[in-house]
Amino acid sequence: LNKTQSVVLYLLNLLPKGTYHVYLNNLFSNIKLFKYLRKLDYSATGTARISSSILQDLVDLKKLDHGVNAMP
């Protein structure tokens, strides 16, 4: 993860243990971060710019989805 995305993890580590859903703007939205948050049992929602590669990444992941949740 890059330094910007690491800030999200740092802030989450300051919270008491619990179940959280993280909302991110396009500065932080990244497939790698979303996958990492999923591994840590966090849910995440983010915005994306049309010109970002995240949209194509999501389209590619959806093509792999055959009845199971393949989205990060």
N, C-alpha and C positions, 0 to 999 in steps of 0.2 A: 504494500500500500504506500501511497505517497504521503507527504507530510500533511497535506490538507485533509486527507481521509483519515489519517491517524488521530486527528483532533476529535473526530466523531467517537472513536474507540476510547480515547482518554476521557471524554465527558461521560460516556456510558459507564465507565469503570467507577466514576464518582457517585453514581446512583446506588441506592440500596438494592439488594437482590430482589428481583421481581421479573414480571413479564412486561415487556415494553414494545411499543410499535414506534419506530423512528420515522420522522418525516424530514426529507432532505430536499434542498433546492438543487438546481442544476450544477452548482459549483462542486457539490459532494457526490452527486449521483454517478455511480460507476458500477458496472457489472461485478467487477472484482470485489468491491466493498460490499455489495448486496449479498454475494455468495458467502463472504466471510461473516457478515452479520447473521446470515441464516445458520451457519455452523455454530454460532454462539447462541442460537435460539432467540434471536431478535427478529421481529418483523420490520420491514422497511418499505416506505413509499417515497418516490422521488420524482422530481420534474426533470425534463430533458429538453435540450434545444433540438430543433429539427435537424440542424447541421451536425449534431454529435453522432458518434458511432454507436452509442448505446441503443438507438432504435434498431439498427440492423442486427446488433447482438441479440436483442429480444426477439426479433423476427426469426433469426436462426434457431434460438432455443425453442420457440414455439413449434417449429417444424419437427423438432425431435420429440415433442410431446405426443405420446400415443395413449392417452387416457390417464396418464399420471402427471403429477405436478412437476414439470421440469423447469419451471420458472424460478429464478433465484429469489 
